[in-house]
Amino acid sequence: MNLVKFQGALLAGTLLAGAAHAADVTLTIESWRNDDLTVWQQTLIPAFEAKNPGIKVVFAPTAPAEYNAILNSKLDAGSAGDLITCRPFDASLTLFEKGKLADLTDMEAMKNFSAVAKSGWSTDDGAKTFCIPMASVIHGFIYNKDAFKEVGIEVPTTEDEFFAALDKIKADGKYIPMSMGTADQWEAATMAYQNIGPNYWKGEDGRAELIAGAAKLTDEPWVAPFRSIAKWGQYLGDGYEAQSYPDSQNLFTLGRAAIYPAGSWEIAGFKQQAGFELGAFYPPVPAAGDQCYISDHTDIALGMNAATKHPEETKKFLDWVGSAEFAELYSNALPGFFSLSNAKIELSEPLAQEFVSWRETCKPTIRSTYQILSRGTPNLENETWNASANVIRGAETPEAAAERLQKGLASWYEPQK
């Protein structure tokens, strides 16, 4: 081959290589979950790219506290990524209503999720869904198996058994019966009131009645959980009123408390820090034979930037995020964050297996204050923090707390007036 032909062949090869390279599409994921960077880079993205040559994916997280503001700025400027990690309810709904998130209602992957799973990223009437659900967190109680064995306690299934177990631990004296403080307030609502409450207000049925105005926070199903957690203070140990969230975590993982009212997000950290075997049980029901309910709270999803230049490739990635393969990969890579998919998932982490198995026995619901009911002032979610902490401390009666919350909600929410 002479020099001219060689140069021509080299140029043609370079152009072909360039064309092939140009055919690759790169999708960028916006997210607040910077803790998950390694999981995306080493596990999730490689699994997708291996089956989808020509599509590259970059996970580009922002610090959690800055995410909403930075994302909104990028969307307004036209510089946001193709895939948008969606917070549940109002923040994402607002983006959809402004035309920033695409309508994904008719995507095939949506068939893999229940109405409850989609509720965090659907319009109020449920007619439109704009993000593919990724994961939820489940509430219950994590316990020290060694402590239960030493004191001679079986896992409680009813509230009577629960308080009998707490009494027995307290009488034994070696362990604080339960580790939770009220200083930060949110735990009192999230891990106490919202944890056991669904057993009283019957999960989604009660939540729907409250939104519709057919039930009030002063009705018995909403006051009864306050009455139950009003008994907790005597089991939380000395100085619980000044105890912070990290204090409570440390007390439990150091082996000083027998029970921890929990969210499943604790699993990974507790497994690393606790020097004893961990178990978990779902919220005990008010009476034997009652249907159990769990807070299986929608937490994180993935949507499509309505202005993406690569809608086909973005939808291909979202279809994969809605698949059984992704559900299993994600749930095992981040134990305690459970896929919201209807797919049967095999989990390798025993404590995560225990939490997710409750879906087979108990009916799922989400935190009652998160959808619609905290859009006004006073904010029902934040007020429930304060009310729950007050009730546990004995600073407010269950009835007074419920009446205050109802009055605040009715002041701005038309169906409750």
C-alpha positions as CSV (number, residue, x, y, z in Angstrom):
1,M,0.0,0.0,0.0
2,N,1.5,3.4,-1.0
3,L,1.6,6.3,1.4
4,V,-1.4,8.1,-0.1
5,K,-3.6,4.9,0.2
6,F,-2.3,4.3,3.7
7,Q,-3.1,7.8,4.8
8,G,-6.6,7.5,3.2
9,A,-7.2,4.2,5.0
10,L,-6.0,5.6,8.3
11,L,-8.3,8.7,7.9
12,A,-11.3,6.5,7.0
13,G,-10.6,4.3,10.1
14,T,-10.4,7.4,12.3
15,L,-13.6,8.8,10.9
16,L,-15.4,5.4,11.4
17,A,-14.1,5.2,15.0
18,G,-15.2,8.8,15.6
19,A,-18.6,8.1,14.2
20,A,-18.9,5.0,16.5
21,H,-17.8,7.1,19.4
22,A,-20.2,9.9,18.5
23,A,-23.0,7.3,18.5
24,D,-22.6,6.7,22.2
25,V,-25.1,8.6,24.3
26,T,-24.2,9.7,27.8
27,L,-27.0,10.1,30.3
28,T,-26.5,12.0,33.5
29,I,-28.3,11.3,36.8
30,E,-29.1,14.2,39.2
31,S,-29.3,13.0,42.8
32,W,-29.0,14.0,46.4
33,R,-27.8,10.5,47.4
34,N,-24.0,11.2,47.4
35,D,-23.6,8.3,49.8
36,D,-24.6,6.0,47.0
37,L,-22.0,7.1,44.5
38,T,-19.9,3.9,44.8
39,V,-23.0,1.7,44.5
40,W,-24.0,3.4,41.2
41,Q,-20.5,3.4,39.8
42,Q,-19.5,-0.1,40.7
43,T,-22.8,-2.1,40.7
44,L,-25.8,-0.4,39.1
45,I,-24.5,1.5,36.1
46,P,-22.1,-1.4,34.9
47,A,-25.1,-3.8,35.0
48,F,-27.1,-1.5,32.7
49,E,-24.2,-0.6,30.3
50,A,-23.3,-4.3,29.8
51,K,-26.7,-4.9,28.3
52,N,-27.1,-1.6,26.5
53,P,-24.0,-0.8,24.4
54,G,-24.0,2.7,23.1
55,I,-25.5,4.2,26.3
56,K,-23.2,5.5,29.0
57,V,-24.5,6.7,32.3
58,V,-22.9,9.1,34.8
59,F,-24.2,9.5,38.4
60,A,-23.6,13.1,39.4
61,P,-24.9,13.7,43.0
62,T,-25.2,17.0,44.9
63,A,-25.1,17.5,48.6
64,P,-28.5,16.6,50.1
65,A,-29.2,19.9,51.7
66,E,-28.4,21.8,48.4
67,Y,-30.1,19.4,46.0
68,N,-33.5,21.0,45.6
69,A,-32.1,24.5,45.0
70,I,-29.4,23.4,42.6
71,L,-31.7,21.1,40.7
72,N,-34.3,23.9,40.2
73,S,-31.6,26.3,39.0
74,K,-30.2,23.7,36.5
75,L,-33.7,22.9,35.2
76,D,-34.5,26.6,34.7
77,A,-31.1,27.1,33.0
78,G,-31.5,24.0,30.8
79,S,-28.4,22.4,32.1
80,A,-29.9,19.6,34.3
81,G,-29.1,16.0,33.6
82,D,-31.4,13.6,31.7
83,L,-32.5,11.6,34.8
84,I,-33.8,13.3,37.9
85,T,-33.8,11.6,41.3
86,C,-37.2,12.4,42.7
87,R,-38.0,13.2,46.4
88,P,-41.5,12.0,47.4
89,F,-44.6,14.1,47.1
90,D,-44.7,17.9,46.8
91,A,-41.2,18.8,45.7
92,S,-41.4,16.5,42.7
93,L,-45.1,17.2,42.0
94,T,-44.3,20.9,41.7
95,L,-41.6,20.1,39.1
96,F,-44.1,18.0,37.1
97,E,-46.7,20.7,37.3
98,K,-44.1,23.2,36.0
99,G,-43.4,20.9,33.0
100,K,-39.9,20.1,34.3
101,L,-40.5,16.3,34.7
102,A,-42.0,14.2,31.9
103,D,-45.2,12.3,32.2
104,L,-44.3,8.6,32.6
105,T,-47.8,7.2,33.2
106,D,-47.9,5.0,30.2
107,M,-44.5,3.4,30.5
108,E,-44.5,-0.4,30.6
109,A,-42.4,-0.4,33.8
110,M,-45.2,1.4,35.7
111,K,-47.2,-1.9,35.7
112,N,-44.7,-3.3,38.2
113,F,-45.7,-0.9,40.9
114,S,-48.8,-0.6,43.1
115,A,-50.8,2.5,43.6
116,V,-49.3,2.9,47.1
117,A,-45.8,2.5,45.6
118,K,-46.5,5.2,43.0
119,S,-48.3,7.6,45.4
120,G,-45.2,9.6,46.2
121,W,-44.8,10.6,42.5
122,S,-48.4,10.8,41.3
123,T,-50.8,13.7,40.9
124,D,-53.3,14.0,43.8
125,D,-56.0,12.1,41.8
126,G,-53.5,9.3,40.9
127,A,-54.1,9.8,37.2
128,K,-50.6,10.8,36.2
129,T,-47.2,9.4,37.5
130,F,-44.0,11.2,36.7
131,C,-41.2,9.1,38.4
132,I,-40.4,5.4,38.4
133,P,-40.5,4.3,42.1
134,M,-37.1,3.0,43.3
135,A,-37.3,2.4,47.1
136,S,-39.0,2.7,50.4
137,V,-38.0,2.5,54.0
138,I,-40.0,0.3,56.4
139,H,-40.7,1.0,60.0
140,G,-40.7,-1.4,62.9
141,F,-38.5,-2.3,65.9
142,I,-35.0,-3.6,65.9
143,Y,-34.0,-5.6,69.0
144,N,-30.9,-7.1,70.7
145,K,-31.4,-10.9,70.4
146,D,-28.9,-11.5,73.2
147,A,-30.9,-9.2,75.6
148,F,-34.2,-11.0,74.8
149,K,-32.6,-14.4,75.4
150,E,-31.0,-13.2,78.7
151,V,-34.2,-11.7,80.1
152,G,-36.4,-14.5,78.7
153,I,-38.6,-12.6,76.2
154,E,-40.4,-13.7,73.1
155,V,-41.0,-11.3,70.2
156,P,-44.2,-9.5,71.0
157,T,-47.1,-9.6,68.5
158,T,-49.7,-7.6,70.5
159,E,-49.5,-4.3,72.4
160,D,-50.1,-6.1,75.7
161,E,-47.2,-8.4,75.0
162,F,-45.1,-5.4,73.9
163,F,-45.6,-3.6,77.2
164,A,-45.2,-6.8,79.2
165,A,-41.8,-7.3,77.5
166,L,-40.8,-3.7,78.3
167,D,-41.9,-4.2,82.0
168,K,-39.8,-7.4,82.2
169,I,-36.7,-5.7,80.7
170,K,-37.1,-2.8,83.1
171,A,-37.5,-5.0,86.1
172,D,-34.4,-7.0,85.2
173,G,-32.4,-3.8,85.2
174,K,-29.5,-4.8,82.9
175,Y,-30.8,-3.0,79.8
176,I,-32.7,0.2,79.1
177,P,-35.9,-1.2,77.7
178,M,-36.1,1.0,74.6
179,S,-33.7,3.6,73.1
180,M,-35.3,6.7,71.8
181,G,-35.0,10.4,72.8
182,T,-37.4,13.3,72.3
183,A,-34.8,16.1,71.9
184,D,-34.9,16.1,68.1
185,Q,-38.7,15.5,68.1
186,W,-38.8,14.0,64.6
187,E,-38.1,10.5,65.9
188,A,-41.1,10.7,68.3
189,A,-43.3,11.2,65.2
190,T,-41.5,9.0,62.7
191,M,-40.5,6.0,64.9
192,A,-43.3,6.2,67.4
193,Y,-46.6,7.7,66.2
194,Q,-46.2,6.9,62.5
195,N,-44.7,3.5,63.4
196,I,-47.6,2.1,65.4
197,G,-50.4,4.4,64.2
198,P,-51.3,2.6,61.0
199,N,-52.5,-0.4,63.1
200,Y,-55.1,1.9,64.5
201,W,-56.2,4.0,61.5
202,K,-56.0,1.0,59.2
203,G,-53.3,2.2,56.9
204,E,-54.3,3.6,53.5
205,D,-58.0,3.5,54.4
206,G,-57.6,5.8,57.3
207,R,-55.1,8.1,55.5
208,A,-57.5,8.4,52.5
209,E,-60.4,9.3,54.9
210,L,-58.3,12.0,56.5
211,I,-57.4,13.5,53.2
212,A,-61.1,13.4,52.1
213,G,-62.2,15.0,55.3
214,A,-64.3,11.9,56.3
215,A,-62.1,11.4,59.4
216,K,-60.6,13.9,61.8
217,L,-57.4,13.8,63.9
218,T,-59.6,13.9,67.0
219,D,-61.3,10.6,66.0
220,E,-60.4,7.5,68.1
221,P,-58.2,5.8,65.5
222,W,-55.9,8.9,65.5
223,V,-55.9,9.6,69.2
224,A,-55.3,6.0,70.3
225,P,-51.7,5.8,69.0
226,F,-50.9,8.9,71.1
227,R,-52.4,7.0,74.1
228,S,-50.0,4.2,73.4
229,I,-46.9,6.2,73.0
230,A,-47.8,8.2,76.1
231,K,-46.7,5.1,78.0
232,W,-43.2,5.0,76.3
233,G,-41.5,7.6,78.5
234,Q,-41.1,5.2,81.5
235,Y,-39.1,2.8,79.3
236,L,-36.7,5.2,77.6
237,G,-34.2,5.5,80.4
238,D,-33.0,8.5,82.4
239,G,-32.6,11.8,80.6
240,Y,-34.3,10.7,77.4
241,E,-35.8,14.1,77.1
242,A,-32.4,15.5,76.3
243,Q,-31.3,12.5,74.2
244,S,-30.5,13.2,70.5
245,Y,-30.9,10.8,67.6
246,P,-27.2,9.9,67.5
247,D,-27.3,9.3,71.3
248,S,-30.1,6.8,70.8
249,Q,-28.3,5.0,68.0
250,N,-25.1,4.8,70.2
251,L,-27.0,3.5,73.3
252,F,-28.5,0.7,71.2
253,T,-25.4,-0.3,69.3
254,L,-23.3,-0.3,72.5
255,G,-25.6,-2.9,73.9
256,R,-27.1,-0.8,76.6
257,A,-30.7,-0.9,75.3
258,A,-32.8,-3.9,74.3
259,I,-35.2,-2.4,71.7
260,Y,-34.8,0.4,69.1
261,P,-37.9,1.9,67.4
262,A,-36.5,1.9,63.9
263,G,-36.5,2.7,60.3
264,S,-34.9,0.2,58.0
265,W,-32.2,2.7,57.0
266,E,-30.5,1.8,60.2
267,I,-29.7,-1.7,59.1
268,A,-26.3,-1.2,57.4
269,G,-24.9,1.0,60.2
270,F,-26.2,-1.1,63.0
271,K,-24.8,-4.3,61.4
272,Q,-21.4,-2.7,61.4
273,Q,-21.5,-1.2,64.9
274,A,-23.4,-3.7,67.0
275,G,-21.5,-6.5,68.7
276,F,-24.6,-8.6,69.1
277,E,-27.1,-10.4,67.0
278,L,-29.9,-8.1,65.7
279,G,-33.6,-9.1,65.2
280,A,-36.6,-7.1,64.1
281,F,-40.4,-7.2,64.6
282,Y,-43.2,-5.3,63.0
283,P,-45.5,-3.0,65.2
284,P,-47.5,-5.2,67.5
285,V,-51.3,-5.0,66.8
286,P,-53.7,-3.6,69.4
287,A,-55.4,-7.0,69.9
288,A,-54.7,-10.6,68.9
289,G,-56.0,-11.4,65.4
290,D,-56.0,-7.8,64.2
291,Q,-54.7,-7.1,60.7
292,C,-51.2,-5.7,60.9
293,Y,-50.1,-2.6,59.0
294,I,-46.6,-1.3,58.3
295,S,-45.3,2.1,57.3
296,D,-43.6,1.1,54.0
297,H,-42.8,4.7,53.2
298,T,-42.1,5.8,49.6
299,D,-38.7,7.5,49.7
300,I,-36.9,7.7,46.3
301,A,-37.7,7.5,42.6
302,L,-36.2,8.4,39.2
303,G,-37.8,10.7,36.6
304,M,-37.0,12.1,33.2
305,N,-36.0,15.7,32.5
306,A,-38.7,16.9,30.1
307,A,-36.0,18.8,28.2
308,T,-33.6,15.8,27.8
309,K,-32.0,15.6,24.3
310,H,-32.1,11.8,24.6
311,P,-35.7,10.8,25.5
312,E,-35.5,7.3,24.0
313,E,-32.3,6.3,25.8
314,T,-33.5,7.9,29.0
315,K,-36.8,5.9,28.9
316,K,-34.7,2.7,28.2
317,F,-32.8,3.4,31.4
318,L,-36.0,4.1,33.3
319,D,-37.6,0.9,32.0
320,W,-34.5,-0.9,33.5
321,V,-34.9,0.9,36.8
322,G,-38.5,-0.5,36.9
323,S,-37.3,-4.1,36.3
324,A,-36.9,-7.0,38.6
325,E,-33.1,-7.0,37.9
326,F,-32.7,-3.5,39.2
327,A,-35.0,-4.1,42.2
328,E,-32.8,-7.0,43.4
329,L,-29.5,-5.2,42.7
330,Y,-30.5,-2.0,44.4
331,S,-32.1,-3.7,47.4
332,N,-29.0,-5.8,48.1
333,A,-26.5,-3.0,47.4
334,L,-28.3,-0.7,49.9
335,P,-29.8,-2.9,52.6
336,G,-32.7,-1.1,54.3
337,F,-33.8,0.7,51.1
338,F,-36.3,-1.7,49.6
339,S,-37.5,-1.8,46.0
340,L,-41.1,-0.8,45.6
341,S,-41.5,-3.2,42.7
342,N,-44.0,-6.1,42.8
343,A,-41.2,-8.4,41.8
344,K,-40.1,-11.2,44.1
345,I,-36.7,-10.1,45.4
346,E,-34.0,-12.3,47.0
347,L,-32.2,-10.3,49.6
348,S,-28.9,-11.5,51.0
349,E,-28.9,-9.5,54.3
350,P,-30.9,-11.4,57.0
351,L,-32.2,-8.3,58.8
352,A,-33.3,-6.8,55.5
353,Q,-35.0,-10.1,54.7
354,E,-36.9,-9.8,57.9
355,F,-38.1,-6.3,57.3
356,V,-39.3,-6.9,53.7
357,S,-41.0,-10.2,54.7
358,W,-43.6,-8.2,56.6
359,R,-45.1,-7.1,53.2
360,E,-46.4,-10.7,53.0
361,T,-48.3,-10.4,56.3
362,C,-49.1,-6.7,56.8
363,K,-50.7,-4.2,54.6
364,P,-48.4,-1.3,53.5
365,T,-49.1,2.4,54.0
366,I,-47.1,5.6,53.9
367,R,-46.7,8.3,56.6
368,S,-50.0,10.0,57.1
369,T,-48.7,13.5,57.0
370,Y,-46.7,13.4,53.8
371,Q,-49.2,13.7,51.0
372,I,-51.3,16.9,50.7
373,L,-51.8,17.4,54.5
374,S,-48.5,19.3,55.1
375,R,-48.8,21.9,52.3
376,G,-50.2,24.6,54.5
377,T,-49.3,26.4,57.7
378,P,-49.2,25.1,60.4
379,N,-47.4,22.2,58.7
380,L,-49.0,19.0,59.9
381,E,-45.8,16.9,59.7
382,N,-43.7,19.3,61.8
383,E,-46.6,19.8,64.3
384,T,-46.8,16.0,64.6
385,W,-43.1,15.9,65.6
386,N,-43.8,18.4,68.5
387,A,-47.1,16.7,69.5
388,S,-45.6,13.2,69.6
389,A,-42.6,14.4,71.7
390,N,-44.9,16.3,74.1
391,V,-47.1,13.3,74.6
392,I,-44.2,11.0,75.3
393,R,-42.8,13.5,77.8
394,G,-46.2,14.0,79.4
395,A,-46.2,17.6,78.5
396,E,-49.5,17.3,76.6
397,T,-52.3,14.8,76.8
398,P,-53.1,12.6,73.8
399,E,-56.5,14.3,73.5
400,A,-55.0,17.8,73.7
401,A,-52.3,17.0,71.1
402,A,-54.9,15.6,68.7
403,E,-57.2,18.6,69.2
404,R,-54.3,21.0,68.5
405,L,-53.3,19.1,65.3
406,Q,-56.9,19.0,64.1
407,K,-57.4,22.7,64.7
408,G,-54.2,23.6,62.8
409,L,-55.1,21.4,59.9
410,A,-58.6,22.7,59.7
411,S,-57.3,26.3,59.7
412,W,-56.1,25.9,56.1
413,Y,-57.2,22.6,54.7
414,E,-60.7,23.0,53.2
415,P,-62.0,19.4,53.5
416,Q,-61.2,19.5,57.3
417,K,-63.1,22.7,58.0
